[in-house]
Amino acid sequence: MSSISPNKDEELLFILVAPNPLKDNIVDLLMTMSSLTGFNLKVINGYSKEHSYFNITEQVAGYRKFIQFEVLLKSNLQEELLEHLKPVCQPAKLKYWFLPIISSGHF
C-alpha cells in the first residue's frame, strides 16, 4: 500500500471496487465508523482481459457486475479507514484508490 501525505484538512475521495457478495459486509463496516458521515455505492460493469475469473454468463456478456463505494473523507482518516476495512477487503484482494478533492461544497 502506498500512502500519500496530504495536508490533514485536505479532503480525499476513497473508491473501492468489490464483488456484490461482499457488499453487505463492507456497508456494515463503513456504517460502524463514527468518523464517517456517509458514503455512496453504485453498481458498475467491470471489463477485464482475465476472463478466467468470470462465470459463463459474464464471459458471454464480456463484463462482470461490481459494487463501487465512494467515501469522501478528511485525509487524516485515510489509515483508519483502511484498517477498518482490512478484515473484509484484504483477503479478497480488493482494489481501491484515493483521489484528492480540489473543491467541494453544497448548493
N, C-alpha and C positions, 0 to 999 in steps of 0.2 A: 504494500500500500504506500503510495506516495502522498505526502500530505503537503498542502500549501500553507503558507504562513501569512494570511491576510491580517489586516487590522481587526482587532477583536469586535469592533462595532460593525464591520462590513457584513452585508447580507450575502448568503450563498443560496443557490438552488441545488438541492440534492436530488438526483434522479437515480432510481433503482428499477431494474427490469427483472421481473420474476414470473415463473410459471403460475398459472391460475391455482393449482393445488396449494400453493404457499400463501395465497392472498390473505386468508383469514388470520393466519399466524402473524404475518407482518402487520396487518391492521391492528391486531391486539397489542403488539409490541409498541407501535407508534402511539396508540391511544394511552398507553401507560406512562409515556414520557411527559411529565408535568411541565417541562421546559418548552414543549412544542405547543403552538396554538391551533394547529390543524395541518392538513395535507390534502393533496388531490390524488386521485388514481383514475386511470383510463385503460381501456383495452387497446392494445396495439397489435399489429401484424409484424412478426419478425421474419425476415428473409435471411437465409444463410446458405452457404455452399456446403455445409456439413449436414446433408440430408439424412445421414445415418441415424441422427437423433430424432428425426421426425417419424410419426406413425404414418401408415399408408395414406390416410385422408390428407394429412399435412403435406406429404410428398406430392400427391396429385395437385393440391391447391398451390404448392410452392412456398407456403409460409406456415408459421405456427403462431397461435394467439398467445400473447403475454399480457401481464398487467404491468403498467408503468406507474410508479409512485413519484410524486413531486412534493418536496418539502422545502419551504422557504424558512431559513434559519439564520441566526447570527453565527458568524464564523467560529466564535469561541465554543459552540456546541457541536462542532464537527466530530471530534473524537468521541464525545459522549454518545452521539447518535450511532456511530459505527460500532462501538462496544455494545450498545443496547441491541442492535440488530444482529450481531455476530452469531448468537446461538442458532438462529434460523438460516441466515444468509451464507455464512461461511461453509457449512457442509454442502450446500447446494451450489457453491461457487458462482454466486450471482454477480452480475456486472453492475457497477454503479459509477457515477461521476458527480463532481461538484462543478458548478459554474458560478462565476462572480456575477452579482447583480449590479448593473450600472445605476439603475434608478428604479424605484417602486413607490407606490402611493395608492390613494383611494380617490375616486371621483365622487 
